[in-house]
Amino acid sequence: MKNNLRKAVSVILVISFILLGAYPALADNAADTTTAMRMKPLLDKYNGLTQTNLDTELAKYSDIKSHWGKNFISKISALEIISGYPDGSFRPDEKLLGGQYILMLVRAIGYRPEVPQGTPYYVPLLI
């Protein structure tokens, strides 16, 4: 009796985990999330990128012409997720700082933080 109860509970748990795992994929409102709505313009822009757009972005940076990641850099630059330095360089082999990483993530999910001209992006704004 005890063995049968354990088996029944185990089967119920396994079925529950499978159903819970499949639920988000079956949800009708998955595309209506705030993040999906914020990312739609970014995805539309990505799908509309042409080779001319990528060449324009590639020309912005003086130090990525022969870099292995130039195609990736030009794509994310065209999407305005990343940008180079004021001197026209990108410096692809430098370490990525935590603040730069967070700014890229924020931009990648569709937010465009407002940073006053001349203020570094990592300096907190006092309101």
The 8 nearest C-alpha neighbors of each residue, nearest first, counted from 0:
[[1, 3, 2, 4, 5, 6, 7, 8],
 [0, 2, 4, 3, 5, 6, 7, 8],
 [3, 1, 5, 0, 4, 6, 7, 8],
 [4, 2, 6, 0, 5, 1, 7, 8],
 [3, 5, 7, 1, 2, 6, 8, 0],
 [6, 4, 8, 2, 3, 7, 9, 1],
 [5, 7, 9, 3, 4, 8, 10, 2],
 [6, 8, 4, 10, 9, 5, 3, 11],
 [9, 7, 11, 5, 10, 6, 12, 4],
 [10, 8, 6, 12, 7, 11, 5, 13],
 [9, 11, 7, 13, 12, 8, 6, 14],
 [12, 10, 8, 14, 9, 13, 15, 7],
 [13, 11, 15, 9, 10, 14, 8, 16],
 [12, 14, 10, 16, 15, 11, 9, 17],
 [13, 15, 17, 11, 12, 16, 18, 10],
 [16, 14, 12, 18, 13, 17, 19, 11],
 [17, 15, 19, 13, 18, 14, 20, 12],
 [16, 18, 20, 14, 15, 19, 21, 13],
 [17, 19, 21, 15, 20, 16, 22, 14],
 [20, 18, 16, 22, 21, 17, 15, 23],
 [21, 19, 17, 18, 22, 16, 23, 24],
 [20, 22, 18, 24, 19, 23, 17, 25],
 [21, 23, 25, 19, 24, 20, 18, 26],
 [24, 22, 26, 25, 21, 20, 29, 19],
 [23, 25, 22, 21, 26, 29, 20, 27],
 [24, 26, 22, 23, 27, 21, 29, 28],
 [25, 27, 23, 28, 24, 29, 22, 21],
 [28, 26, 29, 25, 30, 24, 31, 23],
 [27, 29, 31, 30, 26, 32, 25, 23],
 [28, 30, 31, 27, 26, 32, 23, 24],
 [31, 29, 28, 32, 35, 27, 36, 33],
 [32, 30, 28, 29, 35, 36, 33, 34],
 [33, 31, 35, 34, 30, 29, 36, 28],
 [32, 34, 36, 35, 37, 31, 38, 30],
 [33, 35, 37, 36, 32, 38, 108, 109],
 [36, 34, 38, 32, 37, 33, 30, 39],
 [35, 37, 33, 39, 34, 38, 32, 31],
 [38, 36, 109, 34, 35, 39, 33, 108],
 [37, 39, 109, 35, 41, 36, 108, 40],
 [38, 40, 42, 36, 41, 37, 43, 35],
 [41, 39, 43, 42, 38, 44, 37, 109],
 [40, 42, 44, 38, 39, 43, 45, 78],
 [43, 41, 45, 39, 44, 40, 46, 38],
 [42, 44, 40, 46, 45, 41, 39, 47],
 [43, 45, 47, 41, 42, 46, 40, 48],
 [46, 44, 42, 48, 47, 43, 41, 78],
 [45, 47, 43, 44, 48, 42, 41, 49],
 [48, 46, 44, 45, 43, 49, 42, 52],
 [49, 47, 45, 46, 52, 44, 50, 53],
 [50, 48, 52, 51, 47, 53, 46, 54],
 [49, 51, 53, 52, 54, 48, 55, 74],
 [50, 52, 54, 49, 53, 55, 48, 56],
 [53, 51, 55, 49, 50, 54, 48, 56],
 [52, 54, 50, 56, 73, 55, 51, 57],
 [53, 55, 57, 51, 56, 52, 50, 58],
 [56, 54, 52, 58, 53, 57, 51, 59],
 [57, 55, 53, 73, 59, 58, 54, 77],
 [56, 58, 54, 73, 55, 59, 60, 53],
 [57, 59, 55, 56, 60, 54, 61, 64],
 [60, 58, 56, 57, 87, 61, 55, 88],
 [61, 59, 88, 87, 58, 62, 89, 57],
 [60, 62, 88, 87, 63, 59, 64, 58],
 [61, 63, 60, 88, 64, 89, 90, 66],
 [62, 64, 66, 65, 69, 61, 60, 89],
 [65, 63, 66, 62, 69, 61, 57, 60],
 [66, 64, 63, 67, 69, 62, 68, 61],
 [65, 67, 63, 68, 69, 64, 62, 91],
 [66, 68, 69, 65, 70, 63, 64, 71],
 [69, 67, 71, 66, 70, 72, 63, 91],
 [68, 70, 72, 71, 66, 63, 67, 73],
 [71, 69, 73, 72, 68, 74, 53, 67],
 [72, 70, 74, 68, 73, 69, 75, 76],
 [73, 71, 69, 75, 70, 74, 76, 68],
 [72, 74, 76, 56, 70, 57, 53, 71],
 [75, 73, 77, 71, 76, 72, 53, 70],
 [76, 74, 78, 77, 72, 80, 73, 81],
 [75, 77, 79, 73, 81, 78, 74, 82],
 [78, 76, 74, 79, 75, 73, 56, 53],
 [77, 79, 75, 76, 80, 74, 41, 45],
 [80, 78, 76, 77, 81, 75, 82, 106],
 [79, 81, 106, 103, 78, 75, 76, 107],
 [82, 80, 76, 79, 75, 103, 83, 78],
 [83, 81, 76, 79, 84, 80, 89, 75],
 [82, 84, 89, 88, 87, 85, 81, 60],
 [83, 85, 86, 88, 87, 89, 82, 90],
 [86, 84, 87, 83, 88, 89, 82, 60],
 [85, 87, 84, 88, 83, 89, 60, 61],
 [88, 86, 60, 85, 84, 61, 59, 83],
 [89, 87, 60, 61, 84, 86, 62, 90],
 [88, 90, 83, 91, 60, 84, 62, 87],
 [91, 89, 92, 93, 88, 62, 83, 63],
 [92, 90, 89, 93, 63, 62, 66, 68],
 [91, 93, 90, 94, 95, 89, 66, 63],
 [94, 92, 91, 90, 95, 96, 89, 88],
 [95, 93, 96, 92, 91, 90, 97, 99],
 [94, 96, 93, 99, 97, 100, 98, 92],
 [97, 95, 99, 98, 94, 100, 101, 93],
 [96, 98, 100, 99, 101, 95, 102, 94],
 [97, 99, 101, 100, 96, 121, 102, 120],
 [100, 98, 102, 96, 97, 101, 103, 95],
 [99, 101, 97, 103, 98, 102, 104, 96],
 [100, 102, 104, 98, 103, 99, 105, 97],
 [101, 103, 99, 105, 104, 100, 98, 106],
 [102, 104, 106, 100, 101, 80, 105, 107],
 [105, 103, 107, 101, 106, 102, 100, 108],
 [104, 106, 102, 103, 107, 108, 110, 101],
 [105, 107, 110, 103, 109, 80, 104, 108],
 [108, 106, 104, 109, 105, 80, 103, 110],
 [109, 107, 106, 105, 38, 110, 34, 104],
 [108, 110, 37, 38, 106, 107, 111, 41],
 [111, 109, 106, 105, 108, 112, 37, 107],
 [110, 112, 106, 113, 109, 105, 114, 107],
 [113, 111, 110, 114, 106, 105, 102, 120],
 [112, 114, 111, 115, 120, 116, 110, 124],
 [113, 115, 120, 112, 116, 118, 119, 117],
 [116, 114, 118, 117, 113, 119, 120, 124],
 [117, 115, 118, 114, 119, 113, 120, 122],
 [116, 118, 115, 119, 114, 120, 122, 85],
 [119, 117, 116, 115, 120, 114, 122, 121],
 [118, 120, 121, 122, 117, 114, 115, 116],
 [121, 119, 122, 114, 118, 123, 98, 102],
 [120, 122, 119, 98, 123, 99, 118, 102],
 [123, 121, 120, 119, 124, 118, 114, 125],
 [124, 122, 121, 125, 120, 119, 126, 118],
 [125, 123, 126, 122, 114, 121, 115, 118],
 [126, 124, 123, 122, 115, 114, 118, 121],
 [125, 124, 123, 122, 115, 114, 113, 118]]
